[in-house]
Amino acid sequence: MRKTLALGLGLAAFAAVGAAVAAIGPTGPGQIYTYYDDNGAVVGRSSIHCDGTPEAWGKFTKNYDVGYYLCDPEP
């Protein structure tokens, strides 16, 4: 019983963190969030470019993918 309760609370906490991250969007250079509608069409995107400038457009939804790209270090 205790293991089931602990597992349930752990999964709920994980889901809450995931939802918070989705609402926040990217938190550092090299991250990109792509948002989809219920049919799978892209409806928005947010990212932080390697130089630190943010970019966002469209609608932010609960359906999203998180991507990463490498930023080359300054020479």
Secondary structure, 3 states (H helix, E strand, C coil): CHHHHHHHHHHHHHHHHHHHHHHHCCCCCCEEEEEECCCCCEEEEEEECCCCCEEEEECCCCEEEEEECCCCCCC
